[in-house]
Amino acid sequence: MAPRLRGCLVGAVVAGGLFLLGLALLLPRGSQRAGPEPVISASVTPSPSQAAEVVDERRLDARRLELTIRSPALGNETTKVRLLLPRGWESRRDWPVLWLLHGGLDDHTSWTARTDVEALTRGTGVMVVMPDGGRCGSYSDWWNGGDGGPPRWETYHLRELLPLLESRYRAGRERAIAGYSMGGQGAMLYAAKGMFKAAASFSGAVNITAPGVPQAVMAGTTVGCFGTDWKRVWGDPEDQRPVWRAHNPYDLAEKLKGVELYVAAGEGDLVEDLANRAARSFAARLDDLGIPVRTHFYRGGHNHTYWQRELHRAYPMLVSAIGAR
């Protein structure tokens, strides 16, 4: 898609989402009291018969390797992941790994297409993993009215893709993770599972129950994934409050003890202002818990210009945490 046409499409989606957000903000949101303690359902490691299957493997150039994977967690649908391989990739079996998660409306190609991540990582002995997370996947196993079932993005990423990369593609167990927008929330959610040594959020929804943020999530899902009932993801933010809290980095902050953390957000447009509010409340929560976090708050909008800059700022911390050099 041509950059001008893509820009128009994204602009139309954002405008529509902000229109719905404006309507949502006029509606009563109910009490802001904390609900019951979240109950987090345990993920189950798939049996061999449920394992994800690589159905296509393409070497795009010297560093880019793209896999097409059929995932039981996604209802046996296919999805893609792009890898940036370190120099001498075939010389060892346990490379330090940096996961980069994309935001809403984007996909597994966004980091390489819209930032300089290839140049940034070229001289570092790190494997970069960029999985697709769905246009509105929220890096979560969807609630689906309480029935569960696909799409189960968290299960796919952490219980299918991660062990697959370790068994077949030379990924090691020293891992860091970062993401922008929806991916910033996903980075903190996944880090709270204890599988990553460092995590960074750039303009992420790291407090999804903060005022205005649930309405933005509803609007983004409704407009960005047209025809999808937004309640399928986590349910209603009041009626299913425990489900929302179980997917909220703010409520899971205590599980981030021992993880190197970086949180950044700007101010400059409505979406970024909401992300900024969420990031500041999340950082304050970490501070209350005595958990160190590096923060950067700045003037700037919700776009890749700033996410590339923040990746550069966070990169030394991320690679140092996993022993890459």
N, C-alpha and C positions, 0 to 999 in steps of 0.2 A: 504494500500500500504506500503511495506517495506520501512524503512527510506532510505536505499541505493538507491532503485529504484526511490523513490520520489525525492531524491537529484539529480539523473541523469536527470530525466524529467525536473525539474525546471532549472537545469543547461543548458539543451538543449534549453529550451524556452528563458532563459536570453541571451544565446549566439546568438540565432537567432534574438532576439529583438535588441541586440547591433549591429549586422551586419546591420539590416535595419536602425538603428539609424545612423550608420556611413554613409550609403548611403544618408539618408535624410539630414544629416548635410552638404553634398556636394552640395545640391540643393539650389537655391536661396530661401530665406524665405520671401522676400518682405520687406516693410518698417516696422520699429519698432515703428512708431508713434502711439500714443494712438488713438484708434478709438472712435466712438460715445459713449456717456454714455450708460451703459448697461440697457437693458429693461428686467426686471424680470417678467415673467408671474406669476400670482397669483395662488397658489394651492387652490383647492376647497375641503372643507371637504365633504367626501362622504355621501350620504343619506343612511338611514338604508338599502335600497335594494342593495347598493353598498358596504356594509361593508365587511371587511375581515372575513373569516370563519376559525375557528380552526377545522381541519379535523382529527388531531391526537395529543395526549398528552401523553408523556412518561416520567415517573420518572426514570432517569437512576441510581441515587443513592440518598443519603440523601440531597444533595444540587443541583444536576443537574436536571433540568426539560427541556425537549426538546419539542417544539411545531412545528407541521406542519400546515401551514396556506395557504389557497387559497386566492389569492389577485386579486381583480379587477384591481388594478393599474398595475399588472404584466400580464394582459391579462388572468386572471383566472387560471394562472399557480400556482403550489404549491411551497412554499419556507419554510425554516426552521429558527428558532431562538432558541438559547440555553440560558437558564437562570441559574444563580448561586443564589440560595436562601439564605437569611440570617438565622441565627439561630433563631428559634421562628417565622418563616415566617407567620404562621397562626394567630399570636397574634395581628397583627395590619393591617390596610388597606392602609397605606400610606408610605411605605418604601422609603427612599432616593435611587435614581437610578443612577448607573454608566453605560453608554453605552460604549462598546468597539467595534470598527469597524476594520475589517480585511483589508488586502491589496489585490492587484491583484493576481489572480491565487489561492487564498486561499478561505476559507469559514467560516461558523459560528462555526466550531469546532477548528479553528486554535489557538485561544487564550488559550483554556484549554489544547489542545494537545501539544503546543510548548512553553508555558511559565508556570510559577508557580502562575498564577493568583488565582487559588483555595486556595492555602496556604496564599497568600498575603491578600485576602479578608475574610478569615475564621473568624477572630475575630472582624470584622467591621460590623456594622448594616447597610449594604448596599446591594441592589439587583443589580446584574450585568446582563446586557442585551447584548447579542452577536448575532446580526442578520446577516443572509446571505445578502451580497450586490452584488452578482454576480461576476464572475471572472473578468469582465471588466465593471462593472456597473457604476463606477465613482460617485456613490451616487447622481445621477442626473436623472431627467426626460429627456429621450433622445429626441433629436431634430428631428430625423427621416425625414430629408429633408424638415423640416418646418411643417410637418403634425402632429408632436407630437405622442401621443399614447404610448403603452407599448414598452419596459419596462419603468415604471415610478418609479424609486427606491426611490426618495425623497418623492413622494406622498405616496408610500407604507409605508415607515418608519415613517414619521411624521404625516400622516393623517389617516393611517389605524392601523399600529402596536402600536404606542404610546398610542392612546386612548383605544385600546383593552387591553393593559397591565394595564392601570389604572382602567378600569371597571371590569376586571375579574381576574387579577393576583397581586393585592395589590401594584402596583407601585404608588408612590406618584409623586408630581409635583416639588420636589427638585431634579434637574437633573444635572449631569456632563457628559462629553463625551470625549473620547480619541480614537486615532487610529494610525495605522502605515501605511506608504507608501500611497497607494490609500486611506486608511482609515484616514490618517492624514489630507488629503484634505477634506474628507467628514466630519470630526469632526469640522473643521472650517466653512465649508459651513452650517452645521446644526446649529452651535452656532450662526451664523449670522442671523438666523431666530428668535432669541429671546427666544428660548425654553430651553436653558441650561445656568447654572450659571458659569460653568467653562469648559474649553476645552484645550486639549493637542494634539499636532501633533508630531509624531515621524517619521522622514524621510519622511514627507508628501510633496506632490506636491502643496505647498501653494502659488505658483506663476506660473500658467500654461502657461503664455505668456512670461516668461523669456527665453532668448536665449537657444535653445537646448531642452527645456522641451516639446514644442508641438511635436517635432519629436520623443521624447521618448514615449509620449502618443500614437502617431500613431503606433509606432513599437510595443508597449506593447499590444494594442488592436488587431493589425493584427496577431501577433504571438500567444498571449495568448488566444484569442478567434478566432481560425482559421476559416476563412470563413465569418467573420463579417466585414462589411464595417466600418472602423473607423470613417467615417464622420457621421454615424448615431448618434453618441453620442452628439457632439456639432457643427457639420458641419466643414467646412474648417476654419483653424485658421485666415486666412486673410479675406475671403469672408463673413464669419459669425462671425466677431470679436466681435460684441455686445453679441452674445450667449456665446462665450468663456469668456468674461469679467463678464457676469452674473453668471458664475460658478467658478470664480477665487477668492480665499480668499484675495489675494492682493487688488483687486478692491473693495471688500466688507469690507475692514478692518474697516471702520468707523462704521459699524453696530456691531462691537465687543466691543464697549464702555460699560463698566460695567461688562464685562465677565472676570473672572480670566483666564489668558492665560499662556500656557507653550509651547515652541517650541524648538525642538532638532533635530540635524542632525549631521552626521559624515563626515569624509573624508577617503577614502580608496579603493573605486572602482568607476567605471564610473557612475553607477546609483546613488550611495550615494553622489558623488560629485555634481551631478545635483540637488539632493534634498537639499544639503547644500547651494548651490547658491540660490535656491528658498527660503529657510528658512531665509537666511540672508537678502535678499531683502524684504521679508515679515516683518521681525522684524524691519527693518529700516523704513518701511512704518508705522508700528504701532507707532514707536518712533516719527516720524514726526507728527502724529496725537495726540500725547500726551497720548497714550493708553499704560498702563504698560504691560509688558510681561516678563516672566522669560525665559531665553534662556540657552541652553547647547550645545556647539559645541565641537566636540571631534574627535579623531582618531578612525575609526571603519567602518565596512562595512554595507551593506544593508541586515541585517538578524535579526532573533529573539533574538540572544544573546544580542544585544544592545537594542532592543525594550523592552525586559523584564527589563533590567536595567533602562531604561528611565521611564517605568511605575512605578517602585519603587521610582524614584526621584520625579515624578509628583504626586504620589498617595496622600501624605498628603495634598497638595493643593486642589486636586480634592474632596476629601471627606470632608475636612473642609468647602469648599464652599457650600456643600449641607447639612451640619449639621449632618453628620454621625460620629459615634464614636464606 
